[in-house]
Amino acid sequence: MRIKTYLGTLLIFLIFLYGGILFILTFSLKDNISNIKERALGEHYFIMSSYYNDLKHVKYRKNSEIDDKTNAEMDAEEKLLFDSYFIYYQKRSVYLGLLKNNVVLKSTLPNLSCDFNTNLDINKRKIIYDTENDKNYLFILGNLPEPFNDLTIIYCYDLSVEIKNWNSICKLFFLFSLAISIILGIILYIVIRYIFKPLTEITIAAERIAKGDYKSINVKGKGEIKKVAVSFNYMADEIKKNINKYIEIAEQKQQFIDNLAHELRTPLTNIYGYAEYIQKAKLTEEDKFESTDIIMSESERLHNISERLLKLAMYREQDIEFKQIKLSDIIQKILTAFKIRLNEKNIQVILELKDFIIKGDEVLIECLFSNIIDNAVKACYDNGKMTIKLFEDDKGYINVTIYDNGREIPKDAIVHLTEAFYRIDKSRSREEGGAGIGLTLCKEIALKHNAMLDFSSDNTGTTVKITFTK
């Protein structure tokens, strides 16, 4: 690409340069010859007019002369009249010829091989360009008016000096142009190389990206190439981010599958083991009841896992219809459903509720708060305390905080709370019947309602904050 651009640019420049020089030189030569021709026509006309007047005067003397001059002497005098023109114009590189009925009477013309046809019309002149012995000549032929129309005056101008000077100028110009072309070729190569350097770096960087190296390129300068480099760096960064994102998603999916397989394997193993035990062993009624109770418990866990997974898939895909919801009513309804569990652990519930209304899906919002309150109840020790506040912040957002004074969540675990099947204490969560998807559902529901989930925990307890931004 760089070589093609260089050669193409250089070729276009040379075509215009040499074409322009050739046009200028050709135009100047034509203009110079045209000026010479106009001057020659003027001088030829002057010679013809002057000589015609002189001949008229001599003829008058012939007719009226009373001296003793003969006609032969008078003819000789006619020839001598033309000598003055020969002498004058020969100094100016102009050659003259006097012909009578195509016979040369007097001439300083160079020895030419061309045969001039002097049968010219009256009042018309003939212009001839001829080359002899590497010399260029301009000829102008014209007959005198009557009664001397048998006489022809030939005007010859030597163009060799002008042509030679023009050739010298051409050589000088073309030598100068050659030097300019060489200098320009070198400069153009340096400029093209400088311009294409960022593109070369971009090409190399693109090859690196294809191999997995997303390092940015550093391009100096301004203009379009700089913009291309900046855009390329942006593209490389975005590709790197997207690939890292896809890798992270792939890892999360693999982790999800691994966790799901682990979650399913334990209850299935228990169900199969106790079922085989009932089938093959001789059991008492008490043993049978205990075994079937475990089978039912593990089956219920499998049911909970599958139900939560279906809900998670459904909530991600479906569009919800927003309606006005009174948050305080939903919280009261959920606390009523948890009344027995709260009483069993003797948990004190402190409510600071106000009548705020949001737009959303009532079933989903109920599921959101139900999962969070359920986790709070599980986290609380016996005789624990739970505080639920509903308030509006400075930005006009509706906030709900649910605080429990139960177990502290490690800081490195807080960022993973909404990941599917993630458990802080796996054994305790299974004992309490958790499926490990509750907070994942909460995150999906919050996103559907343009809400934000925030978790904070210390040795005094844990607070979950839900902020509805719309």
C-alpha positions in Angstrom: 0.0 0.0 0.0 2.8 2.4 1.0 4.9 1.6 -2.2 1.8 1.9 -4.4 0.9 5.3 -2.9 4.5 6.5 -3.2 4.8 5.4 -6.9 1.3 6.7 -7.8 1.9 10.1 -6.2 5.3 10.4 -7.7 4.0 9.4 -11.2 1.2 11.9 -11.0 3.6 14.7 -10.0 6.0 13.9 -12.8 3.3 13.8 -15.4 2.0 17.2 -14.3 5.6 18.6 -13.9 6.9 17.5 -17.3 3.6 18.0 -19.0 3.5 21.6 -17.6 7.1 22.3 -18.7 6.5 20.9 -22.1 3.3 23.0 -22.5 5.1 26.2 -21.4 8.1 25.6 -23.6 6.0 24.7 -26.6 3.8 27.7 -26.1 6.8 30.0 -25.7 8.3 28.7 -28.9 5.1 29.1 -30.9 4.6 32.5 -29.5 8.2 33.5 -30.4 7.9 32.2 -33.9 4.5 33.9 -34.3 6.1 37.2 -33.2 9.0 36.6 -35.7 6.5 35.8 -38.4 4.5 39.0 -37.8 7.6 41.0 -37.8 8.8 39.3 -41.0 5.5 39.9 -42.7 5.7 43.6 -41.8 9.3 43.9 -43.1 8.4 42.0 -46.2 5.5 44.3 -46.8 7.8 47.3 -46.2 10.4 46.0 -48.7 7.8 45.3 -51.3 6.1 48.8 -50.9 9.5 50.6 -50.9 10.8 48.7 -53.9 7.6 49.2 -55.8 7.7 52.9 -55.3 11.4 52.9 -56.4 10.5 51.0 -59.5 7.7 53.4 -60.4 10.1 56.3 -60.1 12.6 54.5 -62.4 9.9 53.7 -64.9 8.8 57.3 -64.9 12.4 58.4 -65.7 12.5 55.8 -68.5 9.5 57.3 -70.1 10.5 60.9 -69.7 14.3 60.7 -69.6 15.9 63.0 -72.2 19.4 62.0 -71.3 21.4 59.5 -73.2 20.8 56.4 -70.8 19.9 53.2 -72.6 17.2 50.8 -71.4 19.9 48.3 -70.5 21.4 50.9 -68.2 18.0 51.5 -66.7 17.5 47.8 -66.0 20.9 47.7 -64.3 19.7 50.6 -62.2 16.6 48.6 -61.2 18.8 45.8 -59.9 21.0 48.3 -58.0 17.9 49.6 -56.3 17.5 46.3 -54.5 21.1 46.2 -53.3 20.4 48.6 -50.5 17.9 46.2 -49.0 20.3 43.4 -49.3 23.0 45.3 -47.4 20.6 46.5 -44.7 18.8 43.2 -43.9 21.8 40.9 -44.2 23.1 42.5 -41.0 19.9 41.2 -39.3 20.2 37.6 -40.4 17.6 38.2 -43.1 18.2 36.9 -46.6 16.4 38.4 -49.7 15.8 37.2 -53.1 14.6 39.0 -56.3 13.0 36.9 -59.0 11.6 37.8 -62.4 9.3 35.2 -63.9 10.9 32.6 -61.6 14.4 33.6 -62.7 16.7 34.8 -60.0 17.9 38.4 -60.6 19.5 39.0 -57.2 19.8 36.8 -54.2 21.5 36.4 -50.8 19.4 33.3 -50.0 21.3 30.2 -48.7 21.7 27.3 -51.1 18.4 25.6 -50.7 17.1 22.5 -52.3 13.4 23.5 -52.1 11.7 24.7 -55.3 9.6 27.8 -54.7 6.4 28.1 -56.7 6.1 31.8 -57.2 2.9 31.7 -59.2 1.2 33.7 -56.6 -2.1 35.6 -56.7 -1.9 39.3 -56.7 -2.1 40.9 -53.2 -1.5 37.4 -51.6 1.7 36.2 -50.0 3.0 32.7 -49.2 4.6 31.6 -46.0 6.9 28.5 -46.0 8.9 26.8 -43.2 11.8 24.7 -44.3 14.7 22.9 -42.8 18.1 22.6 -44.6 21.3 21.3 -43.2 20.0 21.3 -39.6 18.9 24.9 -40.0 15.3 26.2 -39.9 14.1 29.0 -42.2 11.0 31.1 -42.5 10.2 32.2 -46.1 7.7 34.8 -47.2 7.0 35.2 -50.9 5.1 37.9 -52.6 4.7 39.4 -56.1 4.7 43.1 -56.7 1.6 44.8 -57.9 1.1 45.6 -61.6 2.8 46.6 -63.8 5.7 44.8 -61.9 3.8 41.6 -61.0 6.4 39.6 -62.8 8.8 40.4 -60.0 8.8 38.2 -56.8 10.5 39.3 -53.6 11.5 36.4 -51.2 12.1 37.2 -47.5 14.0 34.6 -45.6 14.7 34.6 -41.8 17.0 32.2 -40.2 15.2 30.6 -37.2 18.1 28.5 -36.2 19.3 30.8 -33.4 15.8 30.8 -31.8 15.4 27.0 -32.2 18.9 26.5 -30.7 18.2 28.8 -27.8 14.8 27.0 -27.3 16.6 23.6 -27.3 19.1 24.9 -24.7 16.3 26.2 -22.5 14.5 22.8 -22.9 17.6 20.9 -21.8 18.1 23.3 -18.9 14.5 23.0 -17.8 14.5 19.2 -18.1 17.8 18.9 -16.2 16.3 21.2 -13.5 13.1 19.2 -13.5 15.1 16.0 -13.1 17.0 17.4 -10.1 13.6 18.6 -8.6 12.1 15.1 -9.3 15.0 13.3 -7.5 14.8 15.7 -4.5 11.0 15.5 -4.5 11.1 11.7 -4.8 13.4 11.5 -1.7 11.2 14.0 0.3 8.0 12.2 -0.9 9.4 8.8 0.3 10.2 10.3 3.7 6.8 11.9 4.0 4.9 8.8 2.8 6.9 6.7 5.2 6.2 9.1 8.0 2.5 9.2 7.2 2.2 5.4 6.8 4.2 4.7 9.9 1.1 4.8 12.2 -0.8 2.6 9.7 2.1 0.1 9.8 2.0 0.1 13.6 -1.8 -0.4 13.4 -1.3 -3.4 11.0 1.3 -4.9 13.4 -1.1 -4.2 16.4 -4.0 -5.9 14.5 -1.8 -9.0 14.0 -1.0 -8.9 17.7 -4.7 -8.6 18.6 -5.3 -11.7 16.4 -2.8 -13.5 18.6 -4.4 -12.3 21.8 -2.2 -9.3 22.6 -4.4 -6.2 23.1 -1.6 -3.7 23.9 -2.4 -0.2 22.7 -0.3 1.7 20.2 1.3 5.0 20.8 0.9 7.3 17.7 2.3 10.8 17.6 1.0 13.6 15.5 -2.3 15.0 14.5 -5.0 14.7 11.9 -6.9 11.8 10.5 -4.1 9.2 11.1 -4.1 10.2 14.8 -7.9 9.8 14.9 -7.6 6.3 13.3 -5.0 5.3 15.9 -7.1 6.6 18.8 -10.1 4.7 17.4 -8.0 1.6 17.0 -6.8 1.8 20.6 -10.4 2.3 21.7 -11.4 -0.7 19.6 -8.6 -2.8 21.1 -9.6 -1.8 24.6 -13.3 -2.6 23.9 -12.3 -6.0 22.4 -10.2 -6.7 25.5 -13.0 -5.7 27.8 -15.6 -7.8 25.8 -13.3 -10.8 25.7 -12.6 -10.5 29.4 -16.4 -10.1 29.9 -17.1 -13.2 27.9 -14.4 -15.1 29.7 -15.9 -14.0 33.0 -19.4 -15.0 31.8 -18.1 -18.3 30.6 -16.5 -18.9 34.0 -19.7 -17.8 35.8 -21.7 -20.2 33.6 -19.2 -23.0 34.3 -19.3 -22.2 38.0 -23.1 -22.1 37.9 -23.1 -25.6 36.2 -20.6 -26.9 38.7 -22.6 -25.5 41.7 -25.9 -26.8 40.2 -24.4 -30.2 39.7 -23.1 -30.2 43.3 -26.5 -29.0 44.7 -28.3 -31.7 42.8 -25.9 -34.5 43.5 -26.3 -34.4 47.3 -30.1 -34.7 47.5 -30.2 -37.2 44.7 -27.6 -39.3 46.4 -29.5 -39.1 49.7 -32.8 -40.0 48.0 -31.3 -42.9 46.1 -29.4 -44.2 49.2 -32.4 -44.1 51.5 -34.7 -45.6 48.9 -32.3 -48.5 48.4 -32.0 -48.8 52.1 -35.8 -49.1 52.5 -36.0 -51.6 49.6 -33.3 -54.0 50.8 -33.1 -53.7 54.6 -35.6 -55.0 57.2 -36.7 -51.8 58.9 -38.8 -51.0 61.8 -41.7 -48.6 61.4 -39.7 -45.9 63.1 -36.7 -46.4 60.6 -39.0 -46.3 57.6 -40.6 -43.1 58.8 -37.2 -41.5 59.4 -35.9 -42.7 55.9 -39.0 -41.5 54.1 -38.9 -38.2 56.0 -35.3 -37.6 54.7 -36.4 -38.6 51.1 -39.3 -36.1 51.3 -37.0 -33.4 52.7 -34.4 -33.9 49.9 -37.2 -34.0 47.3 -38.5 -30.8 48.6 -35.0 -29.3 48.2 -34.9 -30.4 44.6 -38.3 -28.9 44.1 -37.2 -25.6 45.5 -34.1 -25.5 43.4 -36.0 -26.2 40.1 -38.7 -23.7 41.0 -36.2 -21.0 41.8 -34.3 -21.7 38.5 -37.6 -21.5 36.5 -38.5 -18.2 38.2 -35.0 -16.8 37.5 -35.2 -17.7 33.8 -38.8 -16.3 33.6 -37.9 -13.0 35.3 -35.0 -12.4 33.0 -37.0 -12.8 29.8 -40.5 -11.5 30.5 -41.6 -7.9 30.4 -43.5 -6.7 33.4 -46.4 -4.5 33.7 -45.9 -1.6 36.1 -48.6 -0.7 38.6 -48.8 1.4 41.7 -47.7 -0.5 44.8 -47.8 0.5 48.4 -44.5 -0.8 49.9 -45.7 -0.7 53.6 -48.6 -3.0 52.8 -46.3 -5.6 51.1 -43.8 -5.5 54.0 -46.7 -6.0 56.6 -48.1 -8.9 54.5 -44.7 -10.6 54.4 -44.1 -10.2 58.2 -47.5 -11.7 58.8 -46.5 -14.8 56.8 -43.2 -15.0 58.8 -45.0 -14.6 62.1 -44.6 -18.2 63.3 -40.9 -18.3 62.4 -40.3 -14.9 64.1 -42.1 -16.2 67.3 -40.1 -19.5 67.3 -36.8 -17.5 67.4 -38.3 -14.7 69.5 -37.1 -12.1 67.0 -38.1 -8.5 67.8 -39.2 -6.5 64.7 -39.0 -2.7 64.7 -40.8 -1.0 61.9 -40.3 2.6 60.7 -42.7 2.7 57.7 -44.2 5.5 55.7 -46.8 5.3 53.0 -44.6 5.4 49.9 -45.9 4.2 46.5 -43.7 2.9 43.7 -44.5 1.5 40.2 -43.8 -2.2 39.7 -45.0 -5.8 39.7 -46.6 -6.6 43.1 -45.7 -10.3 42.9 -42.1 -9.6 42.0 -41.7 -7.0 44.7 -43.2 -9.4 47.2 -40.7 -12.1 46.2 -37.9 -9.5 46.5 -38.7 -8.6 50.1 -39.7 -12.1 51.1 -36.2 -13.5 50.1 -34.4 -10.7 52.0 -36.5 -11.0 55.1 -36.2 -14.8 55.0 -32.3 -14.4 54.9 -32.6 -11.9 57.8 -34.6 -14.4 59.9 -32.1 -17.2 59.2 -29.2 -14.9 60.1 -30.7 -13.8 63.4 -29.9 -15.7 66.6 -32.6 -16.5 69.1 -33.9 -13.4 70.8 -32.5 -11.4 68.0 -33.7 -8.1 66.5 -34.7 -6.9 63.0 -35.3 -3.3 61.9 -37.1 -2.3 58.7 -37.1 1.3 57.6 -38.9 2.9 54.7 -37.8 6.5 53.8 -37.1 9.0 51.0 -33.5 10.3 50.5 -32.2 13.8 49.4 -32.5 12.7 45.7 -36.1 11.8 46.0 -35.4 8.1 45.8 -37.5 5.6 47.8 -35.3 3.5 50.1 -35.9 0.4 52.2 -33.4 -0.9 54.7 -33.6 -4.3 56.4 -31.3 -4.7 59.3 -30.6 -7.9 61.4 -28.2 -8.3 64.3 -27.3 -11.8 63.3 -24.1 -13.2 61.9 -21.5 -11.0 60.2 -20.9 -11.5 56.5 -17.2 -11.5 55.6 -16.2 -8.5 53.4 -14.8 -10.8 50.7 -18.1 -12.6 50.5 -20.4 -9.5 50.1 -19.6 -9.1 46.4 -20.6 -12.7 45.7 -23.9 -12.7 47.6 -26.0 -12.3 44.4 -24.2 -15.1 42.5 -26.3 -18.3 42.0 -25.6 -21.1 44.5 -23.1 -19.0 46.4 -23.2 -19.7 50.2 -21.2 -18.2 53.0 -21.8 -21.3 55.2 -22.7 -24.2 52.9 -23.6 -26.7 55.6 -25.8 -24.3 57.6 -27.6 -23.1 54.5 -28.5 -26.6 53.5 -29.7 -27.4 56.9 -32.0 -24.3 56.7 -33.3 -25.4 53.3 -31.7 -22.7 51.2 -31.4 -23.2 47.5 -28.6 -20.6 47.0 -30.6 -18.7 44.3 -32.7 -16.3 46.5 -30.4 -13.2 46.3 -29.8 -13.9 42.6 -33.6 -13.6 42.1 -33.6 -10.4 44.2 -30.9 -8.9 41.9 -32.9 -9.7 38.8 -36.1 -8.3 40.3 -34.3 -5.1 41.3 -32.9 -4.6 37.8 -36.4 -5.0 36.4 -37.5 -2.2 38.6 -34.5 0.1 38.1 -33.6 -0.5 41.8 -30.2 -1.0 43.4 -29.2 -3.6 46.0 -26.5 -2.8 48.6 -25.1 -5.0 51.3 -23.1 -3.9 54.3 -22.1 -6.0 57.4 -20.0 -5.7 60.6 -19.9 -7.4 63.9 -23.2 -5.8 65.0 -25.2 -7.3 62.1 -26.1 -6.9 58.4 -28.0 -4.3 56.5 -29.6 -4.8 53.1 -30.6 -1.5 51.3 -33.0 -1.4 48.3 -33.1 2.0 46.4 -35.8 2.6 43.9 -34.5 5.2 41.5 -37.8 5.5 39.5 
